[in-house]
């Protein structure tokens, strides 16, 4: 039991360490990109946010349209 606990602690330590390292790299690269090209960065952020919002809207619309069809599927299978 002691080995499992130590192994789990090591795995969690590696995951947390790599996450913190990746997060700090992402933050520093983002700051660097913003400092070098302000207009392009702001434009890409705005376009990216609009794209994400539109994808979310279309996926919710598609889910609401598919919900009745998915509810009727078990009834169709019963008839077969």
N, C-alpha and C positions, 0 to 999 in steps of 0.2 A: 504494500500500500504506500509505503514511503517513496518508492521509486516512481510510482504513478504521479504522486503529488509533485515531486521534484521535476519530473518531465513536463507535467502540465504547466508548472510555474515557468519553466524555461521557454516553452512554446509561447505562452502569453507574453513573456518578456520580449521575445523576438518580434512578435506581432506588434506590440505597443511601440517598441523602438523603431521598427521599420515604418510604422504609421506616422510617428512624429517626424522622422527624417523626411519622408515623402511630403508631408504637410508643410514643413519648413522650406523644402525645395520649391514646392508649388507657390507658396507665398512670396518667396524671394524672386522667383522668375516672373510672377505677375507684377510685382513692384518694378522690376527692371523693364518689362515690356511697356508698362504705363509711362515710365520716365522717358523711354526712347521715342515712343509714337503714341501721343495722347489721342489724337483725332481717330486714328485707325482702331485703337483699343476701345474707345467709347462707341464708335460706330458698330464694331463687331459685337460688343455687349448688347447694344440696343437691338440689333438684328437677331442675335441669338435668343434674347428674351422674347421677342415677338414670335419667333419660330417655335419656341417651347410652349408658349401660351396657345398658339394656334394648334399645335399637335395635341395638347391636352384637351382643347375644345372639341376637336374632331374625334378623338378617341372616346370622350364622354357621349358625344352625339351618336357614334357608332354603337356603343354599348347600349344606349337607350333604345336604339332601333332593333338590336339583335335580341334583347331580353324576351320579347314575346315569342320569337322563333325558338329560342332555347328552352322556354317553358313547355312548348308543345312537342318537343322532340321525344320525350318519354312516352307520350300518348301515341305517337306514330309508331314507335318501336313495339308497343303493346299490340297494335293492330296487325303487325306483320307476324 
